[in-house]
Amino acid sequence: MATRQVSIASSIGLHARPASLFVQAATVTGLPVTIAKEGQPAVDARSILAVMALGAKHGEVVTLTAEGDGADAALDSLVELLSRDLDAE
């Protein structure tokens, strides 16, 4: 199982638009991907409702995990996405 940690760069956190872009990218990987904030259970990164309910704010660190062929590359691309201010794009 591959794991990465990343700080949320979007200025308003993982709200509607950034969460939607993240969920789309996680879904495209074709892998089971989870996202978690410290002290909270991991949620399915392919579920918009679960990701938004996570309430990840700007600057908070989240942990991504994925399993399967290509998990490292998939997580690297998701980390790159969350490392950008998606609100400014």
C-alpha positions as CSV (number, residue, x, y, z in Angstrom):
1,M,0.0,0.0,0.0
2,A,1.4,3.4,-1.0
3,T,1.0,6.4,1.3
4,R,1.7,10.1,0.8
5,Q,1.1,13.2,3.0
6,V,0.3,16.6,1.5
7,S,-0.7,20.0,2.8
8,I,-3.9,21.4,1.2
9,A,-2.8,24.4,-0.9
10,S,-6.2,25.7,-2.0
11,S,-7.0,28.9,-0.2
12,I,-10.4,27.8,1.0
13,G,-9.5,24.1,1.4
14,L,-11.2,21.1,-0.2
15,H,-14.6,22.8,-0.8
16,A,-16.8,22.3,-3.9
17,R,-14.5,23.0,-6.9
18,P,-11.2,21.7,-5.5
19,A,-12.9,18.7,-4.0
20,S,-14.5,18.0,-7.4
21,L,-11.2,18.2,-9.2
22,F,-9.6,16.0,-6.7
23,V,-12.4,13.4,-6.8
24,Q,-12.2,13.3,-10.6
25,A,-8.5,12.8,-10.5
26,A,-8.8,10.0,-7.9
27,T,-11.5,8.3,-9.9
28,V,-9.4,8.4,-13.1
29,T,-6.6,6.4,-11.3
30,G,-8.9,3.3,-11.3
31,L,-7.5,2.5,-7.9
32,P,-9.1,2.5,-4.4
33,V,-7.8,5.7,-3.0
34,T,-8.5,7.1,0.5
35,I,-7.9,10.5,2.1
36,A,-7.7,11.2,5.8
37,K,-7.1,14.1,8.2
38,E,-5.0,13.4,11.3
39,G,-7.2,11.8,14.0
40,Q,-10.1,11.0,11.6
41,P,-10.9,7.8,9.7
42,A,-9.9,7.6,6.1
43,V,-12.7,8.2,3.5
44,D,-13.1,7.2,-0.1
45,A,-11.3,9.8,-2.2
46,R,-13.6,8.9,-5.2
47,S,-16.7,10.2,-3.3
48,I,-17.4,13.9,-3.5
49,L,-19.6,13.8,-0.4
50,A,-17.0,12.0,1.7
51,V,-14.2,14.4,0.6
52,M,-16.2,17.5,1.3
53,A,-17.4,16.1,4.7
54,L,-13.7,15.6,5.6
55,G,-13.6,19.4,5.9
56,A,-9.9,19.7,5.0
57,K,-8.9,23.4,5.3
58,H,-6.0,25.3,3.7
59,G,-2.7,24.3,5.3
60,E,-4.0,21.1,6.9
61,V,-2.1,17.9,6.2
62,V,-4.0,14.9,4.7
63,T,-2.8,11.4,4.2
64,L,-3.5,9.7,0.9
65,T,-3.3,5.9,0.4
66,A,-3.8,3.7,-2.6
67,E,-3.3,0.1,-3.4
68,G,-2.6,-1.7,-6.7
69,D,-0.5,-1.4,-9.8
70,G,0.6,2.2,-10.3
71,A,-0.4,3.3,-6.8
72,D,2.8,5.3,-6.3
73,A,2.4,7.2,-9.6
74,A,-1.3,7.8,-8.9
75,L,-0.5,9.2,-5.4
76,D,2.3,11.4,-6.8
77,S,-0.2,13.0,-9.3
78,L,-2.8,13.5,-6.6
79,V,-0.2,15.1,-4.3
80,E,0.8,17.4,-7.1
81,L,-2.8,18.4,-7.6
82,L,-3.5,19.1,-3.9
83,S,-0.2,21.1,-3.7
84,R,-1.6,23.7,-6.1
85,D,-4.1,26.5,-5.2
86,L,-7.0,25.1,-7.2
87,D,-9.1,28.2,-6.3
88,A,-6.7,30.4,-8.2
89,E,-6.6,28.4,-11.4
